[in-house]
Amino acid sequence: MCTHCPEIDALTRHVRAFAVMLTERQGERLPDWLVAVRQDDLPSLHTLAAGIDRDRDAVIAGLTLPWSSGAVEGHVNRIKMIKRQMYGRAGFNLLRKRVLLAS
């Protein structure tokens, strides 16, 4: 499919390059990746590149540094799910009990 569609080929190359940056913690390569993305006619990736540019320092840090807030985000997501399940049914005391007992 990639050989017959240059857009798919370019998209595949960019996604794979970003995956390498992510898995091998090569955040210093991000500016070059953004330039390469903008050179191809891929509007959806241009939107992604614009979003990354808005917070470039944080994205580079996330791609480079070994620390992650993934565990905290997982707990926040779990608490929000429990809260959505209870929508309008009870107050904070029941939410607290459900969060503590759900562990």
N, C-alpha and C positions, 0 to 999 in steps of 0.2 A: 504494500500500500504506500509506503514511504517513497518508493522509487517513482510512483506514478503521480504523486501529489507533493509538490515542493513545499506547500504550506504545512502539511503534516510532518514532513521531514524536518523542517526548521523548528516546528513546535517540539518535536521529539528531542532534537538536539538541545534546545534550551531547557526543557524540563529535566533531562538527564544531567546537564551541567549544573543546574540548581541542586539536584539531588546529591551530586558529588560534593558540592560546597557544604551542604547540610550534614551529610554523614561524615565527612572528613574534616569538619570545622575549618573551612577555608573562607571565612568572611571577607578577607582582604581581596578576594576575587570578585566581589559583588559589583563594584563600579564598572569593571570590564564587561561583566555579564549584562548589566543594564544597557550599556552602549550597544552590545551585540543584539539585544532584544529590540531596541529601537530602530536598528537598521533593517529589520524584516517587517513585512507588511502583515502584522498579526495584531489587530486591534485589541483583542482580549488580553494579550500579554502586555500591550502598551498600558492598559488600565492597571494591571498588576504592578508594572514598573513605576507608574505614577504614585500608587499607594505606598510602595516601598520607599520611594524618594521622600515622601512626607515625613518618614521617621527612619531615615537611612542609618543614623548612628545606632539606634536600638536594634535594627535588623542585623547590622554588622556584628554587634555585640552578641546577639542571639546565635549567629552563625559561627562565632569564634570562641566564646567563653564556655567553660564546662558546666556552668550553673544553669539550673532550669527551675521554673515555677510550675512545672507540669503536675506535681503531686498536689500542690495547693489548689490549682485550677480544677483538678479532678474532684477534690472535696467540695469546692464551691459549686461545681456542676451537680454533684449528688444532693447537696442541701437545697439547691434551687428546684431540682426535680421533686423532692419530697414536698416542698412548699407548694409547687404547682398542683400536686395531687390533692392537697388539702384546701385548695382555693376556696375561701369564704366559709369554711367549716368550723374553724376554731382559731384561738389566739396563739400567742407566742409560747405559752406553757406547753401546749400539746405539740407544737412544732419542735420545741427543745427536747421533749421526751422521745419523739420519733427519731430525731437526729441521733441522739445518744444511744438509743436502742437498736438503730439500724446497723451499727458497726459490727 
